[in-house]
Amino acid sequence: EVQLVESGGGSVQPGGSLRLSCAMSGFTFNSFEMNWVRQAPGKGLEWVSYISSNGITRYYADSVKGRFTIARDDAKNSLFLQMNSLRAEDTAVYYCARTMYAWGLLGGVGMDVWGQGTTVTVSS
Amino acid sequence: DIVMTQSPLSLPVTPGEPASISCRSSQSLLHSNGYNYFNWYLQKPGQPPHLLIYLSSKRASGVPDRFSASGSDTDSTLKISTVEAEDVGVYYCMQALQTPYTFGLGTKVEIK
């Protein structure tokens, strides 16, 4: 069974740091591009970051650029999100999501597998 | 950034009746491969989003055939042919053409 399990969430004061992890199983991790998506309480979905299958290419939402870093460890089948200089507006459930591919097409076409999410609360 | 605009934001439905949700993108989602990069997700309470539709009209694996979608390079409509009670939740459209990937605000579907 394909599965993504996030961990590392918690409560932190503004300006603090957290490192989220996403462990995956049931598929060949190093073949897939991966993403982080977040959802603030009672709000919609916001894409946060992307990393290519080889870890070289990384993209970030403007709202987190310069503060968050996405990384992967293929040997551990894990995806990470290092979050620094946290702000109250970073409070959200953070999901890792696998990029989906379609037969015959180059590149991803969306996100097909999502974890259950881990909650980050930034408050003084 | 590409802005995704959904309507309506709230949709009361009756089981057994059809329902539809619209999504408009601020830019064309047409890829050079000829596909429009619209996705549709359903998020049930307390759960992560679940992929329903990708490439504008392709149903994801395991999605019931009562769900369908169609449209153009800037518009997509998700249709439920016959609503079932389990279809309640928030539906999101998303553009997967370019980063930052962006979502609509969501349409909350609930039983009348």
Interface residues (C-beta under 8 A of the other chain):
Chain A: N35 V37 G44 L45 E46 W47 Y50 Y59 A61 D62 Y95 M100 A102 L105 L106 G108 V109 G110 M111 D112 W114 G115 Q116 G117
Chain B: N33 Y35 Y37 N39 Y41 Q43 Q47 P48 P49 H50 L51 Y54 L55 K58 A60 V90 Y92 M94 A96 T99 P100 Y101 T102 F103 G104 L105 G106
